[in-house]
Amino acid sequence: MKHILMLATGGTIACRQTGHGLAPALTGEELLEFIPELKHICKVTVLNPMSVDSTDMTAEHRLRIARVIWDNRDGYDGFVITHGTDTLAYTAALFSHVLRAFGKPVILTGAQRPMGAEESDAEGNLLGAFRVACEDYPGVAAVVHGQVIRGTRIVKVDSRGISAFRSINAPADGIINNMGKVIINHRPERGGEPEFVENVDASVVLMKLTPDLDPTIIDFLGRYNKVIIEGFGSGGVPTRLEKVVQKLILSGTRVYLTTQCLSGGADLHKYKVGRRAEAMGAVCLGDRTTEDALAAVMCGEL
């Protein structure tokens, strides 16, 4: 029987109602009481490194969790992390770059409704996460609403609905069918020596272009080491902003371009505005999700 380490970090899945709204309250051990059938699937050890709303998560929180996973990599067959859904995609993406060539399942899950609530998705998501953690899946993924979505492809697209996540620019890696069977269609490639990336530069800002953006806002961004600009469509820099963006690049700030579109990605070769931006030194982020792009930039891969 596989031995899985569960790390409970808070989020809606662990919430209870307070006089001021929902707040994380349940421990990992208390969450497991809702899925007694788990004892027939795997052995579980629980750690509770934090209990926070995922809105409050920073790179420091994420690295603390990743470090626990890394330090225990030889003692367990897989890892399950319960997490708030609002920033789960950011954590999944960062783990994908921090835990390089990890070689074991690192599975995140959460819920749109608290564990034990009426019509909650929590029980199914958590049980599914453990099922996938027992599979030969060598990498980071999220298990939500019967889907197994790679950590670099998952995006939250709905703030209310149960089926709140999508795999962007790639099919989901697998599903969990109605019988509880895990079907993996795509697996991350194995390769390389496992590595924990400790140097993460959080001095990155993400800016969304609007049609009438004040150029002085871009001047302000010079205090950051790296800037990601979400442009329109295939990407590019509006003519009226080219001089200030070029000034930003010449000052030493690294500028990356992506798209506000959920699917399709950026392509700076398609239009003249994109080619001019590339000629200035802007870096195209292609079909990466915003969350994955941010993580890759923070980890110095781009």
WOTAGI-V473548 format. One record per residue. N is the residue number from 1. RES is the residue in one letter. PSI is psi as a letter, one per 20 degrees, with the letter a starting at -180 (* if undefined). D_LAST is the distance of its C-alpha to the last C-alpha in whole Angstrom. Layout:
N,RES,PSI,D_LAST  N,RES,PSI,D_LAST
This chain:
1,M,p,40  2,K,q,37  3,H,o,36  4,I,p,33  5,L,p,32  6,M,p,32  7,L,o,30  8,A,p,31  9,T,j,29  10,G,b,31  11,G,r,31  12,T,h,33  13,I,h,34  14,A,j,36  15,C,q,37  16,R,q,41  17,Q,p,42  18,T,r,43  19,G,i,45  20,H,k,42  21,G,r,40  22,L,q,38  23,A,q,37  24,P,p,35  25,A,h,38  26,L,q,39  27,T,r,38  28,G,g,36  29,E,h,40  30,E,h,41  31,L,g,39  32,L,h,40  33,E,h,43  34,F,i,43  35,I,m,42  36,P,h,44  37,E,i,44  38,L,h,41  39,K,i,43  40,H,i,44  41,I,g,40  42,C,r,39  43,K,p,39  44,V,p,37  45,T,p,36  46,V,p,35  47,L,q,33  48,N,m,33  49,P,h,30  50,M,r,31  51,S,n,32  52,V,q,30  53,D,p,30  54,S,i,26  55,T,h,26  56,D,i,26  57,M,p,23  58,T,r,21  59,A,h,18  60,E,g,21  61,H,g,23  62,R,h,20  63,L,h,19  64,R,g,23  65,I,g,24  66,A,h,21  67,R,h,23  68,V,g,26  69,I,g,25  70,W,g,23  71,D,i,27  72,N,j,29  73,R,h,27  74,D,i,30  75,G,i,32  76,Y,q,32  77,D,h,31  78,G,r,29  79,F,p,28  80,V,p,28  81,I,o,27  82,T,p,29  83,H,q,27  84,G,q,28  85,T,h,27  86,D,h,25  87,T,j,22  88,L,h,22  89,A,h,19  90,Y,g,17  91,T,g,18  92,A,g,18  93,A,g,14  94,L,g,14  95,F,h,16  96,S,h,15  97,H,h,12  98,V,h,14  99,L,m,17  100,R,p,15  101,A,l,18  102,F,g,20  103,G,i,23  104,K,r,25  105,P,p,25  106,V,o,24  107,I,p,25  108,L,q,25  109,T,r,28  110,G,b,30  111,A,q,32  112,Q,h,33  113,R,q,36  114,P,q,38  115,M,p,39  116,G,i,43  117,A,r,43  118,E,p,44  119,E,k,42  120,S,q,39  121,D,j,36  122,A,g,36  123,E,g,38  124,G,g,37  125,N,g,33  126,L,g,34  127,L,g,36  128,G,h,34  129,A,g,31  130,F,h,33  131,R,g,34  132,V,h,30  133,A,i,30  134,C,i,33  135,E,r,31  136,D,m,29  137,Y,o,26  138,P,m,23  139,G,a,21  140,V,p,20  141,A,r,22  142,A,q,24  143,V,o,28  144,V,p,29  145,H,l,32  146,G,j,32  147,Q,q,29  148,V,o,26  149,I,p,23  150,R,q,20  151,G,h,18  152,T,j,15  153,R,i,17  154,I,p,20  155,V,p,21  156,K,p,24  157,V,i,26  158,D,p,29  159,S,i,30  160,R,g,34  161,G,q,34  162,I,g,34  163,S,m,32  164,A,i,29  165,F,q,26  166,R,q,24  167,S,p,22  168,I,p,20  169,N,k,19  170,A,q,21  171,P,q,24  172,A,q,25  173,D,i,25  174,G,a,28  175,I,r,31  176,I,o,34  177,N,r,37  178,N,i,40  179,M,j,42  180,G,j,39  181,K,p,38  182,V,p,34  183,I,o,33  184,I,o,29  185,N,h,29  186,H,p,25  187,R,q,24  188,P,q,20  189,E,p,20  190,R,q,21  191,G,q,20  192,G,r,19  193,E,p,20  194,P,q,20  195,E,p,18  196,F,o,17  197,V,o,14  198,E,h,16  199,N,n,14  200,V,p,12  201,D,o,12  202,A,j,14  203,S,m,14  204,V,p,12  205,V,q,15  206,L,p,15  207,M,p,17  208,K,p,20  209,L,q,21  210,T,q,25  211,P,h,27  212,D,k,29  213,L,p,26  214,D,p,27  215,P,h,25  216,T,h,26  217,I,h,24  218,I,h,21  219,D,g,22  220,F,h,22  221,L,i,19  222,G,i,18  223,R,i,19  224,Y,q,16  225,N,h,13  226,K,q,10  227,V,p,12  228,I,p,11  229,I,p,14  230,E,o,16  231,G,a,18  232,F,q,21  233,G,c,21  234,S,i,19  235,G,r,17  236,G,r,18  237,V,p,19  238,P,q,23  239,T,g,25  240,R,i,27  241,L,i,23  242,E,g,22  243,K,g,23  244,V,h,22  245,V,g,18  246,Q,g,19  247,K,g,20  248,L,g,17  249,I,g,15  250,L,h,18  251,S,i,18  252,G,i,15  253,T,p,13  254,R,p,10  255,V,p,10  256,Y,q,9  257,L,p,12  258,T,a,13  259,T,q,17  260,Q,i,19  261,C,q,21  262,L,h,21  263,S,r,21  264,G,g,20  265,G,r,16  266,A,q,15  267,D,o,16  268,L,i,16  269,H,i,19  270,K,g,21  271,Y,q,23  272,K,h,23  273,V,h,22  274,G,g,18  275,R,h,19  276,R,h,20  277,A,g,17  278,E,h,15  279,A,h,17  280,M,i,17  281,G,j,13  282,A,q,11  283,V,p,8  284,C,p,10  285,L,j,9  286,G,c,12  287,D,j,14  288,R,q,12  289,T,r,14  290,T,g,13  291,E,g,14  292,D,g,11  293,A,g,9  294,L,g,10  295,A,g,10  296,A,g,6  297,V,g,5  298,M,h,9  299,C,j,8  300,G,k,6  301,E,i,4  302,L,*,0
